Amino acid sequence: MRVIQSAEALLRIIFAYAWNDWSLRTTAAWASRIGLADLSDVAVLKRLRHAPAWLGHSWINGSDPKASAPP
């Protein structure tokens, strides 16, 4: 089950990684353990790299979302 089955599952993986400040390997293990997806750490990285375009936000790459927001 390498494919993430839904947008909700992808969001859960992204938020788990960001919120918990986990490593890619820990995030992959967590996703597998709870049944979201069976991914390697490299596969998690690939999804995270493509997430900003999908989400439409640059904050995943570490930039401050307030800095790009209009006043």
C-alpha positions in Angstrom: 0.0 0.0 0.0 2.6 2.6 -1.1 -0.1 4.9 -2.4 -1.7 7.3 0.0 -5.4 6.6 -0.4 -6.8 10.1 0.3 -6.1 13.8 0.7 -7.0 13.4 4.4 -4.3 10.7 4.8 -1.7 13.0 3.1 -2.7 15.9 5.3 -2.4 13.7 8.4 1.1 12.7 7.4 2.1 16.3 6.6 0.7 17.6 9.9 2.2 14.7 12.0 5.6 15.5 10.5 5.4 19.2 11.1 3.6 19.3 14.4 5.6 16.6 16.1 8.9 17.6 14.6 9.5 14.0 13.7 12.1 12.6 11.4 11.1 11.3 8.1 11.7 7.7 9.3 9.5 8.2 12.4 6.8 9.7 10.3 6.9 6.8 7.9 6.8 4.3 10.8 3.8 6.1 12.3 1.9 6.2 9.1 2.4 2.5 8.6 1.5 1.7 12.2 -1.8 3.4 12.1 -2.6 2.1 8.6 -2.4 5.4 6.6 0.3 4.1 4.2 3.3 1.9 4.0 6.0 4.4 3.0 9.7 4.7 3.3 11.3 7.8 4.7 12.3 8.8 1.1 8.7 8.4 0.0 7.6 10.7 2.8 10.2 13.2 1.7 8.9 13.1 -1.9 5.4 13.8 -0.8 6.5 16.6 1.5 8.4 18.2 -1.4 5.3 18.1 -3.6 2.9 19.2 -0.9 3.5 23.0 -1.2 2.2 23.1 -4.7 -0.7 20.8 -3.7 -1.6 22.9 -0.6 -0.8 26.2 -2.1 1.3 27.3 0.9 5.0 27.9 1.2 5.2 27.4 5.0 6.0 23.7 4.6 9.3 24.7 3.2 10.1 26.7 6.3 9.1 30.2 5.2 7.0 32.4 7.4 3.4 32.5 6.0 2.9 36.0 7.6 5.8 37.3 5.6 4.1 36.7 2.3 0.6 37.7 3.5 -0.7 41.1 2.4 -1.0 43.7 5.3 
